[in-house]
Amino acid sequence: MTALIIISLVVFGAILLLAEIIFIPGTTLIGLLGLVFTAVGVFYAYKELEASSASLVFAGTAVINGGLLIFGFKSGMWSRFSLKDTNTSRTFDDRFVGLQVGQEGRTKSDCKPFGKAEFGDKIYEVKSEGGFLATNTPVYIYRLENNKIIIKQ
């Protein structure tokens, strides 16, 4: 009966470790439970069996768990969950399409120094280079930099 309990604890712990490595990597809870079950199995073996038999259980458990860990890394299971593509796009990539330095427009709100201005038929968020500008003031684009439209009167 003792051997059945020890084998059950070690096997159940190995199954939990295998589940952690293959099916649900990164959660660590299942892996920790697997380690706890195998540790309890080894502890029970040292408690109930003689030292040489318990050492064999410990060595077998270490080999099994180490083999599962090596299998998990060598099999490429982790590559299924890793990011392989990179995002090269940026926010507001086409924000300045149709705009050019010197283009004239009108403010649609007070610029204190940030506000809204209309260039062509579109309204943009702008920053005033000279400070406060009232609504409906004629302005021109002074600079386009760092996703900001800098205007002057």
N, C-alpha and C positions, 0 to 999 in steps of 0.2 A: 504494500500500500504506500509506503514511503517513497519508493522509486516512482510510482505512478504520479504522486503529487509533485515531486521534483521535476520529472519529465514534462508534466503538464504546465507547470509554471515557466520553465525554460522555453518550451515550444510556443506557448502563448505570448511570452515576451518577444521571442524572435518573430512571430507573425506580426505583432504590433510594430516592431522595428521595420520589417519589410514593408508594411503598409505605409509607414511614415516615409520611407525612402522612395517607394515607387508611386503610390497613389496620391498622397497628400503631403508633399514636401513643404517645409517651411512652417508648419503648424506647431511643431515641437512637443505639443501636449501628448500626442500619440506615441512619439518616440520616447519621451520621458516615462510614460506608462510602461512601455516595453522594457526599458532599462530597470524600472522598479520591479516588474514581475520577474525578470531574470535575476536581479539582485536578491529578491525574496527567495527564489528557488535555490540560489547558491547558499544563502544564509541558512535555509532549512536543511540543505545538504550537510553543511558543517555542524548543524545542531544534532541531526539524527544519524548521520553516518560517521564512520571513522575518518580520520584526517586524510588518509591516502585516497579513499573513494571520493571524498568531498573535493579534494584538489583536482581529481580527474573531471568532476562535474564543472568546477570552475574553469579549468583549461578548455573543456569542450564548449562551454558557454562563451568564453572569450574568442575561441576560433570561429564559432557560428556567428556571433555578433560582428566580429571583425570582417569575416567573409561577406556578410550582408552589406556592411558599410562600403567595402571595396567594390562589391557588385553594383551598388547604387551609383558610385562615382564613375566606374568604368563603363557601365551600360549606356550612359548618356541620358538617363532619365531626367536629369536636371536641365538638359538643354531644351526639353519640351516646354519648360516653364520660364526660360530666360528670354529676354528681349533681344531680338536679332536685328530689327530695323531701327533706324534712327529717324527722328523727326527733324527735317531740315527746313520746314516752313516756319514762318514767323507771323506774328500778329500784325495786321495792317500792312502786309506786303504791297498791296495795290492802293494804298491810301492816297498816294501822291500822283496817281495817274491823272493826267490832264491838268496838272498844276505846274507852274513854272515861276521862277523868281521874276518879280516885276509885274506879275499879273494883278489886275485891278479888281476890286470887289467892294462889298459894303458889309459893315458889321450888322448882325441881326440881334445882338444883345449887347449890354454893356460889357466891355473888356476891362477887368479889374485885377490883374492884367489878363486873366483867362476869360474867354467868352466864345461866341459863335460869330462866324462871318460867312458870307455867301460869295462863292467864286463860280462864275458860270451859272449853272442851275443847281448846284449842290451846296449844302451847308456843312461847314467844317468847324471843329474845335480849334481855336487859335490862341496864340499868346501875343500880347502887345509888347513891342520892344520899348515903347515910350511911356508905359504906364496906363492910366485910365483913358478909355475911348468910349464915347457915348454911342447909343444905338443909332444906326443908319448913317454912320460916318464913313466917307469914302476912304479905303485903305488899299495898300498893295502888299504883295508878299515880299518880305525882306530877305528871309532865309527859310530853307527847308532842311531840318536837321533832327536826328534822333526821334523820328516820328512826331515832330512838332512843326507846326506852321507858325513862323514868327512874322508878324505884320507890323507895318508902320503906317502912319497917316500921311 
